[in-house]
Amino acid sequence: MVCVVLDFHSVRQHRLTDMKTVTVREFYHNAGLVDGLPEGKQLLVTAKGKPKFVVIKSAPLRMTMVLAEQRSVGAARTKSIDGTAFVRSLKK
């Protein structure tokens, strides 16, 4: 998973030296830069020498039942559906 941080002002100045820096053009034309970025490291994207945004590579999220229920659309599950009974009702 990749997080893109658009608020550059929250990045501390002393951390700028630890980040890999690329131009917007390099970032646009070479998407593999993010794939080659180690987990937890940051990539600073600049335009005309000024920082525009920071890309941070993080570990992929693990889907849990709680997370799936939070992301679900529609009403929460109130009762389970008997699929066999439903198909039988359609055949009648």
Rosetta blueprint (number, residue, H / E / L):
1 M L
2 V E
3 C E
4 V E
5 V E
6 L L
7 D L
8 F H
9 H H
10 S H
11 V L
12 R L
13 Q H
14 H H
15 R H
16 L L
17 T L
18 D L
19 M L
20 K E
21 T E
22 V E
23 T E
24 V H
25 R H
26 E H
27 F H
28 Y H
29 H H
30 N L
31 A L
32 G H
33 L H
34 V H
35 D H
36 G L
37 L L
38 P L
39 E L
40 G L
41 K L
42 Q E
43 L E
44 L E
45 V E
46 T E
47 A E
48 K L
49 G L
50 K E
51 P E
52 K E
53 F E
54 V E
55 V E
56 I E
57 K E
58 S L
59 A L
60 P L
61 L L
62 R L
63 M L
64 T L
65 M H
66 V H
67 L H
68 A H
69 E H
70 Q H
71 R H
72 S L
73 V L
74 G L
75 A L
76 A L
77 R L
78 T L
79 K L
80 S L
81 I L
82 D L
83 G H
84 T H
85 A H
86 F H
87 V H
88 R H
89 S H
90 L H
91 K H
92 K L
